[in-house]
Amino acid sequence: MKLFPLSNGDYLGEFTPKKIGQYRIDITYNDKPIDGNPFLTEVYDSSHAKMSSLSNNIQVGVENCFEIDMAQVGKAPMEVTITSSTGNQSKTND
C-alpha cells in the first residue's frame, strides 16, 4: 500500500491485490475513521474466464448454447456481445 500526497492537499492511494475476492479498505485521519468507512471493493481476474467450445457450423433458427466458466474469476461484471457477419450486434450483461 502506498500513499502519495497531491498538490491540492488530497492523497492518492495505491494497492495491488494478490487474490480475487472482497477487500475492505479502512481510512483514518487523526486516528478517526473518515466518512463512509469501511470501503468495500471486489477484486477479480478476468484472465481466468474460460468458454466451452462452440460449433463452427451453426444453423439459422436453431438455438445454440455455450458455457462460460467464471469459477476462478471472482465477482466480475460480465457482458457478452455476438456480432453477425453484417455487423449487427446482440448484447447481454450480467
For each residue, the residues with C-beta under 8 A, 3 or more apart:
1: 13 14 15
2: 13 14 15
3: 11 12 13 14
4: 11 12 13 14
5: 9 10 11
6: 9 10 11 12
7:
8:
9: 5 6
10: 5 6
11: 3 4 5 6
12: 3 4 6
13: 1 2 3 4
14: 1 2 3 4
15: 1 2 25
16:
17: 20 23 43
18:
19: 43
20: 17 43 44 45 72 73 74
21: 42 43 74
22: 40 41 42 43 75
23: 17 40 41 42 43
24: 38 39 40
25: 15 38 39 40 41
26: 33 37 38 39
27: 33 34 37 39
28: 31 32 33 34 37
29: 32 34
30:
31: 28
32: 28 29
33: 26 27 28 37 38
34: 27 28 29 37
35:
36: 39
37: 26 27 28 33 34
38: 24 25 26 33
39: 24 25 26 27 36
40: 22 23 24 25
41: 22 23 25
42: 21 22 23 74 75 76
43: 17 19 20 21 22 23 74
44: 20 73 74 75 76
45: 20 48 72 73 74
46: 49 73 76
47:
48: 45 72 73
49: 46 68 69 70 73 76 78
50: 68 69
51: 54 66 67 68 69
52: 66 67 68 69
53: 66
54: 51 58 64 66
55: 58 64
56:
57:
58: 54 55 62 64
59: 62
60:
61:
62: 58 59
63:
64: 54 55 58
65:
66: 51 52 53 54
67: 51 52
68: 49 50 51 52 78 80
69: 49 50 51 52 72
70: 49 73 76 78
71:
72: 20 45 48 69
73: 20 44 45 46 48 49 70 76
74: 20 21 42 43 44 45
75: 22 42 44
76: 42 44 46 49 70 73
77: 93 94
78: 49 68 70 93 94
79: 91 92 93 94
80: 68 91 92 93
81: 89 90 91
82: 89 90 91
83: 87 88 89
84: 87 88 89
85:
86:
87: 83 84
88: 83 84
89: 81 82 83 84
90: 81 82
91: 79 80 81 82
92: 79 80
93: 77 78 79 80
94: 77 78 79
